[in-house]
Amino acid sequence: SEALVQEGIAQLTALNLASGGWGWCYSQESDPWITAQAVLALVKAERLGFPIDRGTLNNGIFALQRELRPAEDLFQSFLINRQVYYLYVLAEAGDIELSQLDSYFTEHRALLTTDSKAQMALAYYLGGGDKANLETLLADLENSAVVSATGTHWERESGFSSLYGDTLATATVLNTLTT
């Protein structure tokens, strides 16, 4: 209901830290993953017409931008996929540097999980980025679809960073394809 969304917005606003980010479970230490989640929630709520404190949202965007690392500095799949998620959230917020996205596409496309490829494709779409890169990512998603007699789904590698596995991968791809 609208009241629950407004309550959630108020809680996110109250929990915004001086650093601009948000922490785990009322922590006073900012965490970039939680910050990205909070920024995305506020952006989506604002898009639906709910009033958002722009100062809080801008602080979150700036905190997330400070977490971005050059693609050539990262080699671990987990960290690369996190960076792509941050770039996707910034694209949703209307504040993405497409050259950073291009670097991750060029340097690390082979290390991206299914849902990260979907998020990168959506970031390209939202940010007006390289159409050829977008089409390549969409082809990657099409090629990774698992088709059976009961339907189609996408799979996600197992591990700590994939909390929801195939469900998250399928939902993320569907969100990208429908957008």
Disulfide bonds with the S-S distance in Angstrom:
none
